[in-house]
Amino acid sequence: MSQAYARRPVCGRGADLLAVEEPLEIRVNDRPLAVTMRTPGNELELALGFLYTEGIIAGPSDVVTARLCTDTPNVVEVRLTGPLDIEARNFYTTSSCGVCGKASIDSVRVHSHHLVQHDTTVVSRQTLATLPGRLRKAQRGFERTGGSHGVGVFTPSGELVLAREDVGRHNAMDKAVGASFQRGQLPLSGRIALVSGRASFELVQKAWVAGVSVIAAVSAPSTLAVDLAAEAGMTLIGFLRGDSMNVYTRPERITD
């Protein structure tokens, strides 16, 4: 398996350590389903998180086996207990886009089975202000290369439950969701999700599907991200930098 980092020459001054970007094919029931450009590592988490956030699986009982192929590089095979019950389409996701290759606008929307609008989780502004620094300390890939996105899952008291990185922000979220899936920790009720960059529609949607009621971003959200958070009953926070933050939806979950 490829390493997550590799050196490449820089004209006139040695070499830089860069995050590796390689394709990963996800096969389900012997059928090629998706190809995503990702940083090597945590492949099973990525595959299971992708299948969960795309609504293809709903729980561990839906999965018979998930394995990284030893004879074919960069391929994960997942076998389900039942048939692959989705519309006929393949996914091709780049490191910057997690919804590319879907066959229609309708297929972009994945609805959550979790009623996050009723989640009574609250978190203080003071705790929120500490989260970016705690996630940054866990981002070893970013520290080494400056080229990876991070997603952290926190308790309302600010404890880091897990962190995942990838060149694709959607892959980092899928890895975090997949790790929670493997640990039997879904839905992520009572948890705070933090993304190291901007909050896009796809990241908010994946967090919603995973049962997250509070999602924060270091950078800006998009209009669709705000609209989806409002529809889902999620609390969406942007520009979380030090003591400064913008709360776009459901501000009653943020305490002083």
Backbone as JSON, one array per atom type, in Angstrom:
{
  "sequence": "MSQAYARRPVCGRGADLLAVEEPLEIRVNDRPLAVTMRTPGNELELALGFLYTEGIIAGPSDVVTARLCTDTPNVVEVRLTGPLDIEARNFYTTSSCGVCGKASIDSVRVHSHHLVQHDTTVVSRQTLATLPGRLRKAQRGFERTGGSHGVGVFTPSGELVLAREDVGRHNAMDKAVGASFQRGQLPLSGRIALVSGRASFELVQKAWVAGVSVIAAVSAPSTLAVDLAAEAGMTLIGFLRGDSMNVYTRPERITD",
  "N": [[0.84, -1.19, 0.0], [0.43, 2.25, -0.74], [2.26, 5.03, 0.61], [1.21, 7.76, 2.74], [2.46, 10.16, 2.35], [4.81, 11.8, 0.21], [7.91, 12.71, -1.34], [8.6, 15.4, -3.55], [10.42, 17.05, -6.12], [11.41, 20.48, -5.86], [11.8, 23.22, -7.87], [15.0, 24.41, -7.9], [15.35, 24.31, -5.12], [15.7, 21.81, -3.55], [13.47, 19.42, -2.15], [9.96, 18.93, -1.51], [7.75, 17.66, 1.02], [4.84, 16.05, 0.28], [1.26, 15.54, 0.36], [-0.02, 12.42, -0.6], [-1.97, 11.62, -3.43], [-4.23, 9.35, -4.62], [-6.21, 7.02, -6.57], [-9.09, 5.3, -5.27], [-10.95, 2.46, -5.62], [-14.24, 1.47, -4.97], [-15.91, -1.44, -4.54], [-19.0, -3.1, -4.62], [-20.74, -5.93, -3.78], [-19.43, -7.34, -5.84], [-19.56, -5.5, -7.85], [-18.27, -2.7, -9.5], [-18.56, 0.36, -7.93], [-17.81, 2.99, -7.1], [-15.28, 5.47, -7.58], [-12.85, 7.21, -5.92], [-10.7, 9.98, -5.38], [-8.12, 9.98, -3.19], [-6.21, 10.28, -0.06], [-3.96, 7.74, 0.75], [-4.7, 5.29, 3.27], [-6.7, 4.21, 6.01], [-8.66, 2.9, 4.48], [-10.88, 1.09, 4.63], [-12.53, 2.4, 6.45], [-13.09, 4.68, 4.93], [-14.51, 3.57, 2.75], [-16.75, 2.36, 4.03], [-17.82, 4.58, 5.35], [-18.47, 6.18, 3.15], [-20.43, 4.58, 1.9], [-22.35, 4.63, 3.9], [-22.98, 7.39, 4.21], [-24.0, 7.87, 1.74], [-26.36, 6.62, 1.86], [-26.53, 3.93, 1.24], [-25.97, 1.83, 2.94], [-27.29, 1.12, 6.2], [-26.58, 0.25, 8.66], [-24.46, -1.96, 10.71], [-25.53, -4.51, 10.29], [-26.12, -4.61, 7.65], [-23.84, -5.23, 6.3], [-21.76, -7.79, 5.19], [-19.04, -8.5, 4.69], [-16.05, -6.53, 4.54], [-13.24, -5.64, 2.83], [-9.82, -4.93, 2.07], [-8.47, -5.32, -1.04], [-5.94, -7.65, -1.74], [-4.73, -8.55, -4.0], [-5.29, -6.73, -5.97], [-4.3, -3.49, -6.26], [-5.41, -0.59, -4.4], [-8.2, -1.06, -4.14], [-11.28, -1.63, -2.58], [-13.39, -4.13, -1.4], [-16.75, -4.67, -0.73], [-19.24, -6.62, 0.69], [-22.68, -6.98, 0.76], [-25.56, -7.8, 2.81], [-27.84, -7.92, 1.37], [-29.19, -7.18, -1.96], [-27.68, -4.64, -4.06], [-29.29, -1.86, -3.78], [-29.82, 0.65, -5.41], [-30.2, 3.38, -7.71], [-29.14, 2.88, -11.09], [-25.99, 3.81, -11.39], [-22.67, 5.09, -11.47], [-20.12, 6.4, -9.33], [-17.8, 9.01, -9.57], [-15.47, 10.57, -7.79], [-13.66, 13.44, -7.22], [-10.76, 14.82, -5.5], [-11.64, 17.27, -4.71], [-14.36, 17.39, -5.03], [-17.22, 15.86, -3.88], [-19.59, 15.02, -4.97], [-19.5, 14.64, -7.64], [-20.26, 13.14, -10.8], [-22.73, 12.02, -10.3], [-25.92, 11.02, -11.47], [-28.14, 12.69, -11.71], [-29.77, 15.73, -10.62], [-31.49, 15.18, -8.51], [-30.3, 12.95, -7.38], [-28.26, 13.94, -5.9], [-29.17, 14.66, -3.41], [-29.32, 13.21, -0.27], [-31.2, 11.77, 2.2], [-31.44, 12.02, 5.72], [-31.94, 9.57, 8.28], [-32.11, 10.31, 10.83], [-33.47, 12.29, 13.38], [-32.32, 15.02, 13.81], [-33.12, 17.53, 14.48], [-34.36, 17.43, 16.9], [-32.38, 17.03, 18.71], [-30.9, 17.75, 21.75], [-28.41, 18.72, 22.33], [-25.99, 20.95, 23.68], [-23.44, 23.43, 23.49], [-20.76, 25.36, 24.71], [-19.66, 28.7, 23.87], [-17.07, 29.17, 24.64], [-15.95, 26.59, 24.7], [-16.23, 25.85, 22.0], [-14.41, 27.63, 20.85], [-11.98, 26.46, 21.43], [-11.78, 24.23, 19.84], [-10.71, 24.24, 17.08], [-7.9, 24.45, 17.52], [-7.4, 22.08, 18.91], [-8.09, 20.17, 17.01], [-6.2, 20.81, 15.06], [-3.8, 20.04, 16.29], [-4.05, 17.32, 16.09], [-3.8, 16.88, 13.41], [-1.64, 15.46, 11.75], [-0.88, 15.02, 9.13], [-1.42, 17.48, 7.86], [0.36, 19.05, 9.25], [2.78, 18.08, 8.32], [2.64, 18.37, 5.53], [0.91, 20.43, 4.75], [-1.18, 20.06, 3.05], [-3.64, 18.73, 3.48], [-7.04, 18.07, 4.43], [-8.98, 18.24, 7.45], [-11.17, 16.49, 9.71], [-12.85, 16.59, 12.73], [-14.33, 14.89, 15.49], [-16.09, 15.75, 18.3], [-16.86, 15.79, 21.84], [-19.47, 17.57, 23.65], [-18.09, 18.81, 25.7], [-15.66, 19.32, 24.66], [-13.83, 17.27, 24.24], [-11.75, 15.43, 22.11], [-12.92, 12.97, 20.1], [-12.36, 11.51, 17.77], [-10.22, 11.96, 14.9], [-9.76, 12.59, 11.45], [-7.95, 12.7, 8.34], [-7.5, 13.88, 4.95], [-6.77, 14.4, 1.45], [-9.08, 15.11, 0.21], [-11.86, 16.84, 1.36], [-14.38, 15.74, 1.69], [-13.74, 13.06, 1.76], [-12.32, 12.95, 4.16], [-14.42, 13.41, 5.95], [-15.99, 11.14, 5.39], [-14.23, 9.14, 6.24], [-14.17, 9.67, 8.98], [-16.85, 9.19, 9.63], [-17.0, 6.52, 8.82], [-15.19, 5.33, 10.61], [-16.6, 5.71, 12.99], [-18.8, 4.16, 12.39], [-17.64, 1.58, 12.31], [-16.99, 1.36, 15.0], [-19.41, 1.17, 16.18], [-20.72, 3.52, 16.88], [-22.59, 5.13, 15.68], [-25.84, 6.64, 15.44], [-24.19, 9.89, 15.44], [-25.15, 11.34, 17.68], [-25.28, 13.98, 20.03], [-22.72, 14.87, 19.56], [-20.09, 17.0, 18.31], [-19.16, 18.14, 15.17], [-16.28, 19.16, 13.47], [-14.88, 20.86, 10.75], [-11.93, 21.46, 8.89], [-11.76, 23.33, 6.89], [-13.84, 25.01, 4.62], [-17.46, 24.89, 4.97], [-19.23, 22.93, 3.05], [-22.12, 22.06, 1.02], [-22.13, 19.25, 0.68], [-20.63, 18.31, 2.88], [-22.15, 19.13, 5.09], [-24.44, 17.66, 4.55], [-23.47, 14.98, 4.73], [-22.76, 14.97, 7.44], [-25.27, 15.34, 8.57], [-26.59, 12.97, 7.75], [-25.13, 11.23, 9.3], [-26.08, 11.83, 11.79], [-25.28, 14.1, 13.17], [-25.77, 17.04, 15.06], [-24.62, 19.5, 15.46], [-22.42, 21.32, 13.59], [-19.32, 22.69, 12.78], [-17.16, 25.03, 11.14], [-13.93, 26.1, 10.13], [-13.69, 27.9, 8.14], [-15.72, 29.52, 5.63], [-19.27, 28.85, 5.19], [-21.3, 27.52, 2.5], [-24.12, 28.82, 0.58], [-26.01, 26.79, 0.08], [-25.26, 24.96, 2.02], [-25.99, 26.3, 4.37], [-28.75, 26.49, 3.94], [-29.47, 23.77, 3.89], [-28.73, 22.97, 6.48], [-30.53, 24.5, 7.98], [-32.94, 23.38, 7.12], [-32.62, 20.76, 8.07], [-32.5, 21.11, 10.78], [-30.1, 21.52, 12.04], [-27.31, 22.92, 13.83], [-25.24, 25.29, 12.5], [-22.04, 26.53, 12.25], [-19.77, 28.96, 11.21], [-16.56, 30.35, 10.18], [-15.0, 29.88, 12.49], [-12.8, 30.99, 14.53], [-10.57, 31.47, 16.92], [-12.03, 33.44, 19.42], [-13.99, 34.3, 17.81], [-16.87, 33.79, 15.77], [-19.41, 32.81, 13.42], [-22.77, 32.13, 13.73], [-25.1, 30.4, 12.0], [-27.48, 28.92, 11.92], [-29.97, 27.58, 14.12], [-29.21, 28.78, 16.78], [-29.71, 28.38, 19.46], [-28.43, 26.21, 20.55], [-25.96, 27.04, 21.28], [-24.23, 28.21, 24.0], [-23.43, 30.85, 26.33]],
  "CA": [[0.0, 0.0, 0.0], [1.19, 3.48, -0.87], [2.39, 5.88, 1.78], [0.36, 8.94, 2.7], [3.26, 11.33, 2.0], [5.91, 11.52, -0.7], [8.69, 13.89, -1.68], [8.68, 15.8, -4.94], [11.4, 18.13, -6.23], [11.01, 21.88, -6.03], [12.83, 23.8, -8.73], [15.99, 25.28, -7.3], [15.55, 24.23, -3.66], [15.5, 20.51, -2.92], [12.2, 18.72, -2.32], [8.9, 19.14, -0.53], [6.94, 16.51, 1.41], [3.48, 16.33, -0.16], [0.24, 14.52, 0.59], [-0.23, 11.56, -1.76], [-3.33, 11.52, -3.96], [-4.37, 8.15, -5.45], [-7.6, 6.56, -6.68], [-9.58, 4.13, -4.55], [-12.2, 1.92, -6.18], [-15.1, 0.77, -4.01], [-16.75, -2.44, -5.19], [-20.06, -3.62, -3.76], [-21.33, -7.15, -4.35], [-18.68, -7.63, -7.07], [-19.84, -4.47, -8.86], [-17.58, -1.41, -9.27], [-19.56, 1.37, -7.62], [-17.3, 4.35, -6.95], [-13.85, 5.76, -7.56], [-12.6, 8.49, -5.27], [-9.3, 10.36, -5.26], [-7.95, 10.12, -1.75], [-4.92, 10.0, 0.55], [-3.94, 6.36, 1.25], [-4.87, 5.1, 4.71], [-8.08, 4.12, 6.5], [-9.49, 2.61, 3.31], [-12.16, 0.48, 4.99], [-13.33, 3.48, 7.01], [-13.54, 5.53, 3.83], [-15.53, 2.85, 1.98], [-17.96, 2.2, 4.83], [-18.38, 5.9, 5.56], [-19.07, 6.59, 1.89], [-21.68, 3.83, 1.7], [-23.33, 5.08, 4.89], [-23.43, 8.75, 3.95], [-24.75, 7.85, 0.49], [-27.62, 5.94, 2.1], [-26.51, 2.58, 0.68], [-26.07, 0.97, 4.1], [-27.88, 1.82, 7.34], [-26.02, -0.26, 9.9], [-23.56, -3.11, 10.56], [-26.23, -5.71, 9.82], [-26.19, -4.58, 6.18], [-22.53, -5.55, 5.74], [-21.24, -9.13, 5.48], [-17.59, -8.36, 4.77], [-15.4, -5.38, 3.9], [-11.82, -5.96, 2.86], [-8.93, -4.3, 1.1], [-7.96, -6.37, -1.93], [-4.5, -7.85, -1.69], [-4.23, -8.84, -5.34], [-5.51, -5.55, -6.82], [-4.05, -2.3, -5.44], [-6.36, 0.51, -4.34], [-9.57, -1.54, -4.31], [-11.96, -2.17, -1.42], [-14.56, -4.92, -1.74], [-17.75, -4.76, 0.33], [-20.36, -7.5, 0.36], [-23.84, -6.65, 1.55], [-26.47, -8.91, 3.1], [-28.87, -7.91, 0.33], [-28.76, -6.61, -3.23], [-27.33, -3.23, -4.11], [-30.57, -1.28, -4.15], [-29.74, 2.07, -5.76], [-30.34, 3.61, -9.14], [-27.95, 2.47, -11.85], [-25.05, 4.89, -11.63], [-21.37, 4.99, -10.84], [-19.62, 7.64, -8.78], [-16.38, 9.36, -9.67], [-15.32, 11.74, -6.94], [-12.31, 13.99, -7.17], [-10.4, 15.23, -4.15], [-12.3, 18.53, -4.38], [-15.81, 17.3, -5.21], [-17.74, 14.58, -3.43], [-20.86, 14.69, -5.61], [-19.29, 14.55, -9.08], [-20.57, 11.88, -11.44], [-24.08, 11.56, -10.04], [-26.62, 11.06, -12.73], [-29.18, 13.69, -11.76], [-29.79, 16.63, -9.47], [-32.18, 14.51, -7.41], [-29.43, 11.96, -6.74], [-27.33, 14.63, -5.02], [-29.76, 14.72, -2.08], [-29.45, 11.99, 0.53], [-31.94, 12.18, 3.38], [-31.04, 11.36, 6.96], [-32.97, 8.87, 9.06], [-31.99, 10.78, 12.21], [-34.19, 13.53, 13.62], [-31.36, 15.85, 14.55], [-33.76, 18.77, 14.96], [-34.78, 17.23, 18.29], [-31.19, 16.81, 19.54], [-30.81, 18.83, 22.75], [-27.0, 19.01, 22.6], [-25.57, 22.35, 23.77], [-22.0, 23.6, 23.63], [-20.46, 26.76, 25.04], [-18.79, 29.44, 22.96], [-15.69, 28.99, 25.1], [-15.51, 25.28, 24.24], [-16.09, 25.91, 20.54], [-13.19, 28.37, 20.51], [-10.8, 25.6, 21.61], [-11.8, 23.05, 18.98], [-9.76, 24.26, 15.95], [-6.55, 24.16, 17.99], [-7.31, 20.66, 19.25], [-8.06, 19.41, 15.75], [-4.93, 21.08, 14.38], [-2.77, 19.21, 16.92], [-4.24, 15.94, 15.63], [-3.61, 16.83, 11.96], [-0.24, 15.2, 11.46], [-0.68, 15.18, 7.7], [-1.34, 18.9, 7.55], [1.6, 19.57, 9.83], [3.91, 17.66, 7.49], [2.53, 18.71, 4.11], [0.07, 21.59, 4.49], [-2.05, 19.76, 1.92], [-4.74, 17.82, 3.79], [-8.18, 18.57, 5.19], [-9.24, 17.47, 8.66], [-12.49, 16.47, 10.34], [-12.79, 16.12, 14.1], [-15.58, 14.65, 16.2], [-15.86, 16.16, 19.68], [-17.96, 15.84, 22.8], [-19.81, 18.96, 23.97], [-17.11, 19.38, 26.62], [-14.44, 19.61, 23.91], [-12.93, 16.12, 24.12], [-11.62, 14.92, 20.75], [-13.25, 11.55, 20.03], [-11.53, 11.0, 16.68], [-9.89, 12.91, 13.83], [-9.3, 11.96, 10.21], [-7.43, 13.64, 7.34], [-7.44, 13.42, 3.56], [-6.69, 15.5, 0.49], [-10.47, 15.47, -0.07], [-12.59, 17.12, 2.6], [-15.48, 14.77, 1.79], [-13.14, 11.8, 2.19], [-12.03, 13.05, 5.59], [-15.69, 13.2, 6.65], [-16.38, 9.73, 5.24], [-13.36, 8.34, 7.11], [-14.63, 9.86, 10.36], [-18.13, 8.47, 9.77], [-16.7, 5.09, 8.73], [-14.59, 4.91, 11.89], [-17.7, 5.66, 13.96], [-19.59, 2.99, 11.99], [-16.93, 0.39, 12.77], [-16.99, 1.34, 16.46], [-20.78, 1.1, 16.67], [-21.01, 4.81, 17.51], [-23.57, 5.9, 14.91], [-25.62, 8.01, 14.97], [-23.31, 10.75, 16.24], [-25.95, 12.23, 18.51], [-24.51, 14.53, 21.14], [-21.35, 15.1, 19.13], [-19.82, 18.2, 17.51], [-18.25, 17.89, 14.05], [-15.52, 20.33, 13.03], [-14.14, 20.69, 9.51], [-10.8, 22.4, 8.93], [-11.87, 24.34, 5.84], [-15.18, 25.56, 4.5], [-18.57, 23.96, 5.13], [-19.96, 22.81, 1.8], [-23.37, 21.3, 1.07], [-21.9, 17.81, 0.84], [-20.17, 18.02, 4.23], [-23.3, 19.25, 5.98], [-25.31, 16.51, 4.27], [-22.87, 13.78, 5.31], [-22.88, 15.08, 8.89], [-26.68, 15.12, 8.87], [-26.86, 11.54, 7.61], [-24.48, 10.57, 10.43], [-26.77, 12.16, 13.02], [-24.66, 15.24, 13.85], [-26.68, 18.19, 15.18], [-23.82, 20.73, 15.49], [-21.25, 21.25, 12.74], [-18.59, 23.96, 12.75], [-16.13, 25.12, 10.12], [-12.96, 27.16, 10.32], [-13.89, 28.88, 7.08], [-17.1, 29.93, 5.33], [-20.21, 27.9, 4.61], [-21.96, 27.94, 1.26], [-25.55, 29.09, 0.77], [-26.73, 25.52, 0.16], [-24.96, 24.37, 3.31], [-26.83, 26.97, 5.36], [-30.14, 26.11, 3.68], [-29.67, 22.39, 4.31], [-28.67, 22.94, 7.94], [-31.81, 25.02, 8.47], [-33.96, 22.36, 6.83], [-32.39, 19.57, 8.89], [-32.52, 21.45, 12.2], [-28.74, 21.47, 12.54], [-26.62, 24.17, 14.14], [-24.1, 25.46, 11.6], [-21.15, 27.6, 12.67], [-18.69, 29.23, 10.27], [-15.51, 31.29, 10.57], [-14.65, 29.61, 13.89], [-11.39, 31.37, 14.66], [-10.43, 32.07, 18.23], [-13.31, 33.72, 20.07], [-14.91, 34.81, 16.8], [-17.6, 32.77, 15.01], [-20.73, 33.16, 12.91], [-23.75, 31.06, 13.91], [-26.05, 30.62, 10.91], [-28.74, 28.24, 12.16], [-30.24, 27.0, 15.44], [-28.25, 29.33, 17.73], [-30.05, 28.05, 20.84], [-27.54, 25.18, 21.04], [-24.71, 27.68, 21.69], [-24.4, 28.93, 25.26], [-22.36, 31.77, 26.69]],
  "C": [[0.88, 1.24, 0.0], [1.23, 4.22, 0.45], [1.51, 7.12, 1.61], [1.11, 10.19, 2.27], [4.39, 10.9, 1.08], [6.63, 12.82, -1.03], [8.7, 14.13, -3.18], [9.63, 16.99, -5.03], [10.75, 19.49, -6.39], [12.15, 22.56, -6.79], [13.74, 24.74, -7.93], [16.19, 25.15, -5.81], [15.11, 22.88, -3.1], [14.15, 19.9, -3.21], [11.24, 19.07, -1.2], [8.23, 17.81, -0.21], [5.48, 16.86, 1.13], [2.54, 15.2, 0.21], [0.02, 13.74, -0.7], [-1.7, 11.57, -2.14], [-3.38, 10.34, -4.92], [-5.83, 7.75, -5.52], [-7.87, 5.38, -5.76], [-10.89, 3.71, -5.2], [-12.95, 1.18, -5.08], [-16.02, -0.15, -4.81], [-17.76, -2.98, -4.19], [-20.72, -4.79, -4.46], [-20.76, -7.45, -5.73], [-18.94, -6.61, -8.18], [-19.03, -3.22, -8.54], [-18.61, -0.31, -9.08], [-19.0, 2.77, -7.67], [-15.79, 4.37, -7.07], [-13.68, 7.13, -6.93], [-11.1, 8.74, -5.21], [-9.04, 10.71, -3.81], [-6.5, 9.97, -1.35], [-4.93, 8.58, 1.08], [-3.99, 6.31, 2.77], [-6.33, 5.08, 5.08], [-9.07, 3.81, 5.37], [-10.84, 2.01, 3.66], [-13.08, 1.52, 5.62], [-13.91, 4.35, 5.9], [-14.67, 4.86, 3.06], [-16.83, 2.75, 2.76], [-18.62, 3.54, 5.11], [-19.07, 6.42, 4.31], [-20.41, 5.89, 1.68], [-22.76, 4.28, 2.67], [-23.86, 6.46, 4.53], [-24.15, 8.87, 2.61], [-26.08, 7.1, 0.64], [-27.69, 4.53, 1.57], [-26.56, 1.54, 1.79], [-26.6, 1.8, 5.27], [-27.31, 1.36, 8.66], [-25.15, -1.47, 9.66], [-24.25, -4.36, 10.03], [-26.35, -5.75, 8.31], [-24.91, -5.07, 5.52], [-22.1, -6.95, 6.17], [-19.74, -9.05, 5.67], [-17.17, -7.05, 4.1], [-13.91, -5.63, 3.99], [-11.08, -5.18, 1.79], [-8.31, -5.4, 0.26], [-6.44, -6.44, -1.84], [-3.91, -8.08, -3.07], [-4.38, -7.67, -6.3], [-5.32, -4.31, -5.97], [-5.2, -1.3, -5.49], [-7.8, 0.09, -4.64], [-10.08, -2.08, -2.98], [-13.2, -2.92, -1.91], [-15.48, -5.02, -0.53], [-18.87, -5.67, -0.16], [-21.49, -7.22, 1.33], [-24.71, -7.88, 1.8], [-27.56, -9.02, 2.05], [-28.33, -7.33, -0.95], [-28.43, -5.14, -3.11], [-28.53, -2.47, -4.66], [-30.45, 0.23, -4.33], [-29.94, 2.19, -7.26], [-29.04, 3.28, -9.84], [-27.08, 3.67, -12.14], [-23.72, 4.53, -10.98], [-21.0, 6.36, -10.32], [-18.16, 7.8, -9.2], [-16.2, 10.63, -8.89], [-13.86, 12.17, -6.93], [-11.99, 14.38, -5.73], [-11.09, 16.53, -3.74], [-13.81, 18.45, -4.43], [-16.3, 15.92, -4.84], [-19.04, 14.18, -4.09], [-20.72, 14.57, -7.12], [-19.72, 13.18, -9.6], [-21.95, 11.35, -11.14], [-24.95, 11.89, -11.24], [-27.67, 12.16, -12.82], [-29.08, 14.6, -10.54], [-30.44, 15.96, -8.28], [-31.26, 13.56, -6.67], [-28.41, 12.61, -5.81], [-27.84, 14.61, -3.58], [-29.85, 13.33, -1.47], [-30.1, 12.41, 1.83], [-31.53, 11.35, 4.59], [-32.23, 10.67, 7.61], [-33.0, 9.38, 10.5], [-32.64, 12.15, 12.37], [-33.33, 14.46, 14.45], [-31.99, 17.14, 15.05], [-34.22, 18.65, 16.4], [-33.6, 17.01, 19.24], [-31.02, 18.02, 20.46], [-29.37, 19.17, 23.13], [-26.76, 20.52, 22.67], [-24.06, 22.38, 23.97], [-21.72, 25.07, 23.88], [-19.56, 27.39, 23.98], [-17.32, 29.22, 23.34], [-15.13, 27.64, 24.64], [-15.29, 25.28, 22.73], [-14.79, 26.59, 20.13], [-11.94, 27.51, 20.62], [-10.7, 24.49, 20.57], [-10.82, 23.12, 17.8], [-8.33, 23.94, 16.38], [-6.38, 22.7, 18.33], [-7.29, 19.79, 18.0], [-6.72, 19.6, 15.06], [-3.8, 20.22, 14.98], [-2.86, 17.76, 16.46], [-3.99, 15.78, 14.14], [-2.13, 16.66, 11.61], [0.06, 15.38, 9.98], [-0.56, 16.63, 7.31], [-0.05, 19.5, 8.08], [2.79, 19.25, 8.94], [3.86, 18.22, 6.07], [1.78, 20.01, 3.84], [-0.97, 21.34, 3.43], [-3.2, 18.83, 2.22], [-5.81, 18.54, 4.59], [-8.39, 17.67, 6.41], [-10.69, 17.57, 9.09], [-12.32, 15.9, 11.74], [-14.18, 15.92, 14.66], [-15.31, 14.87, 17.69], [-17.09, 15.92, 20.54], [-18.3, 17.3, 23.07], [-18.87, 19.61, 24.96], [-15.77, 19.66, 25.95], [-13.46, 18.47, 23.79], [-12.93, 15.62, 22.68], [-11.85, 13.41, 20.76], [-12.44, 10.88, 18.93], [-11.29, 12.11, 15.68], [-9.39, 12.13, 12.62], [-8.89, 13.05, 9.22], [-7.48, 13.02, 5.95], [-7.26, 14.64, 2.67], [-8.08, 15.97, 0.08], [-11.24, 15.68, 1.21], [-13.75, 16.14, 2.79], [-14.96, 13.41, 2.2], [-12.81, 11.81, 3.67], [-13.3, 12.84, 6.41], [-16.13, 11.74, 6.56], [-15.51, 8.83, 6.12], [-13.8, 8.46, 8.56], [-15.94, 9.12, 10.6], [-17.9, 6.96, 9.72], [-16.07, 4.54, 10.0], [-15.66, 4.78, 12.96], [-18.6, 4.46, 13.66], [-18.95, 1.71, 12.51], [-16.97, 0.25, 14.29], [-18.4, 1.2, 17.04], [-21.24, 2.38, 17.32], [-21.93, 5.7, 16.69], [-24.97, 5.63, 15.43], [-24.76, 8.81, 15.95], [-24.11, 11.79, 17.02], [-25.1, 12.72, 19.67], [-23.05, 14.77, 20.82], [-21.27, 16.38, 18.3], [-18.85, 17.8, 16.4], [-17.59, 19.2, 13.65], [-14.76, 20.0, 11.76], [-13.11, 21.8, 9.42], [-10.87, 23.49, 7.88], [-13.27, 24.94, 5.82], [-16.23, 24.47, 4.7], [-19.4, 23.95, 3.84], [-21.26, 22.04, 2.02], [-23.11, 19.84, 1.37], [-21.44, 17.46, 2.24], [-21.31, 18.12, 5.23], [-24.23, 18.06, 5.78], [-24.77, 15.24, 4.9], [-22.97, 13.8, 6.84], [-24.32, 14.83, 9.33], [-27.04, 13.63, 8.81], [-26.27, 10.76, 8.78], [-25.11, 10.92, 11.77], [-26.17, 13.31, 13.8], [-25.65, 16.39, 13.9], [-25.93, 19.51, 15.18], [-22.58, 20.52, 14.64], [-20.63, 22.64, 12.64], [-17.5, 23.88, 11.69], [-15.2, 26.28, 10.43], [-13.16, 28.28, 9.31], [-15.39, 29.08, 6.83], [-17.98, 28.74, 4.95], [-20.7, 28.41, 3.25], [-23.44, 28.2, 1.54], [-26.33, 27.78, 0.9], [-26.48, 24.81, 1.47], [-25.83, 24.98, 4.4], [-28.29, 26.55, 5.18], [-30.41, 24.68, 4.15], [-29.65, 22.26, 5.82], [-29.98, 23.44, 8.55], [-32.92, 24.0, 8.27], [-33.85, 21.17, 7.77], [-32.54, 19.85, 10.38], [-31.16, 21.33, 12.84], [-28.26, 22.88, 12.92], [-25.36, 24.25, 13.29], [-23.33, 26.72, 12.0], [-20.05, 27.75, 11.63], [-17.7, 30.23, 10.84], [-15.15, 31.13, 12.05], [-13.15, 29.81, 14.05], [-11.21, 32.12, 15.98], [-11.79, 32.26, 18.87], [-14.37, 34.18, 19.07], [-15.57, 33.65, 16.05], [-18.89, 33.37, 14.52], [-21.64, 31.95, 13.09], [-24.9, 31.32, 12.94], [-27.42, 30.01, 11.19], [-28.79, 27.68, 13.58], [-29.26, 27.47, 16.51], [-28.53, 28.94, 19.19], [-29.17, 26.93, 21.41], [-26.2, 25.75, 21.51], [-24.97, 28.5, 22.93], [-23.22, 29.85, 25.51], [-21.59, 31.3, 27.91]]
}
